[in-house]
């Protein structure tokens, strides 16, 4: 991804202020990835609890849509299809922004996702409880958020779904056991075991987010979305602060 983010600006020696090592940059990226995965898990569980539809797990929606159509449950299949279409649309929009000349893409994406969640709260309070509008908005937001961070160091990561993440854990552990060389290693710290632990952290973040949503959504409804809004606002502020520092 060619975004002008605070993580990439940390590499910019032309700033004359701060130049972080590749290990430190990867550490910052790792915490950001875990935070975004937690938000994705939280919102995916919220979508499933509230609308019986995933808003980031599109493999699940594809399966749900397929067997729904096969069994004649067209209404449920339509909800899943709606989520898939808007997730792709969010990914499309996020990728366009990422490869544009706009500065501070991450802060913009975080702000847009937070605003989308605020809209869902508003829609819910106004009585839009059928799910069509909230599913579309949440799926669009998740598709865009998935483009906010595509790698940690040299390791590609997925933020809003974890099937690929779990696969990477197994692959990296196998390569570590065989002591296979790592051609794109960023330093002595960047090993197959490190990458397995990185993927495990992202998976754990997703799981924790889903757990928190499962505990709070049945009790507080749409108001639980204030939690990811606060986190995204903090990440956007961190992007701004770090931008000023570097």
N, C-alpha and C positions, 0 to 999 in steps of 0.2 A: 504494500500500500504506500502511495506517495503522498501522504498527508503531512501538512505542516503542523505537527503536534508538538506539545511540550517535551514529549519523549524524544522526538527526533531533533528538536532544537538543542537538547542537552548534548548532542553530538557536535554541535556547530562551534568549531573553534574560532570562527570569525567574530563571535559575540564578544570575546575578550573578557568574559566574566566567570563563567562556570563551564567546565568540561568534565563530564562524568565518565567514568570507565564503563566499558561494555557490561561488566558484571552489575554495576549499580543501576544502569539503565534497565537491564533485564529484571532486576529486583523490583523496580518501580512498575514496569510493565506487568510483572507477575501479580502484584497486589491489585493493579487495575483490572486485570483479567479475572481474578477471583471475585472482585466486587461486582463486575458486570455479569459474571455467571450466576452469582447469588441473586441479582435482580431478575435475571432471566428465569431462574428456577422459581422465584417468588411469583412472578407474573404468569408463568405457565400453570402453576398450581391454582392461582386465582382464576384463570380462564377456565380450567377444567372444573373447579368447584362451582363456579358461578354460571357458566354457560355450557358445561359439558363439552368443551372444545379447547384444544391446546392453542396457545398463541405463539409458541416458538418451536414446539416439537412437531415439525411438519411430516415426519415419517409416521407418527401416530395418527395425524389427521388424514394422511393418504390412505392408511389402512382402514381407518374409521369410515372414510368416504366410500371406499371400495366395498366393504362388507355391508355398509348401510344401503348402498344402491342395490347390492345383491339381495338384500332382505326386504327391499321396498321401503326403507326408512328414508325417504327423500328429504325430509326436513332436516334431519340430523346430518345427512350427507352434504346438504347445501351449506350448512354452517361451517363444516370442515373445508369445503371448497372455497368459501369466502375467505377463510383464514389463510389458505394457501395462496390465493391470488394476491391478497394484500401484503403478505409476507414477501413475496417475490417483488412486488411493487416497492416495498420499503428497502429491500436489498438493492434494487435498481437505482432508486433515488440516492441511497447512501454511497453507492459506488460512483455515481456521477459526481457527487460532491467531493469524494475522496480524490478523484482524478482531475478536479478543477483547480483553478488558481486561487480559490478562496482560502484565506488563512484561518487557523484555529478551528479546523473541521471537527475535532473531538468535542470542543466546547459547544459548538453549534448542534451537534447530534445529541449530546446530553441534554441541552436545553429543549430541543424539539421533543425528545422522548418524555421529559418531565412535563412539558406542556400537554402532550397527548394524554398522559395519565390524569392530569388535572381535568381535561375535557371529559374523560370517562367518569370521573367523580361527578362532574356537573350533569352529564347525560343521565346518570343513575338517579340523581336527586330530582331531575325533571321528569322522571318516569319512563325513560327509555330502557326498560328492563327486558325487552325481547331478546337482546343479545346481538342483533345484526350490526348496529353502529359500534358498540363497544368492541366486538370481535374484530371488526375491520380496523378500528383505530389502534388497538393493542397489537395486532399482527403487523400492521404497517410499522409501528414503533419498534417492534422486535427485529424486523427485517433490517431496518436502518441501523439499529444498535449493533447488529452482528458485524457491520462494516467498520465500527469505530476502532477496533483493534484486531488485526489479522495475525500478528505474530508476537512472540516474546523472544527476544534475541533473534535466533535464526529458526526457531520452532514455530510453525504455523499452528494457530489455535482456533477453536470454535467456541463461541461464547453462549449461544442460545440453544444448543443441543449438545448432547454428551456421548452419543454413540461413537462418533469418530474419536472423541477424547479417550473413551475406554479402550478402543482399539489401539490408540497410540501408547497407552500404558503397557499393554501386553507386548507390543512390538519392541518398545524401548527396554523393557525388562529382559526380553529374550536377547537383544543385542548386547545389553550389559552383561548378561550371564556368559555370553560368548566372547566378551571383551573385544567386540568389533570396533574398528576405528570410526571416528565421527568426522567425516570430511569437512563439514561446515562449522566445526566447533569454534566458538567465540573466545575461547581461552581454556585454561586448565580446569576451571570451575564448570565448564559446559560439557557435561558427559551424558551418556545414555541414561544413567541413573537419575541425574538432575532433571532431565526432560520427563522421565517417568513420574518423578515427584511433582513436577510442574503440572502435568496433566491430572494427577491425583488431586492436587489442590483445587484446580478448576472444577473437577467433578464434585469434590466435597462442597465447594461454594454453591454449586447448583442445588445439591441435595439440601444444604442448610436453608437456602432460600425457599425451597418447596416445603420444608418442614415448618418454617416460620409462617408461611402463608396458610398451611393446613391448620395451624394452631389459632390463627387470628381471623381469617376470612369468614368462617361461619359465625363468628361473634360480632365483628365490626363491619362486615360488608365492604363496600367500595372505599370506605375511609382508610382501609389498610394500605391503599395506594399512596398515602402520604409518606409511608416509609421509603419506598424506592424514589419518590420525588425528592426527599431530603438527601438521600445518598447521591443522586444524580446532580443535584444542586451543589453539593460539596465537591464532587469531582470536577464540575465546571469551574467552581471557584479555585480549585487547586490548579487547574490548567492555566487560569488567568494569572495566579500568583507566581507559578513557576515560570510562565512566559516572561513576566517582569524581571525575574531573577536572572534569567539567562539571556 
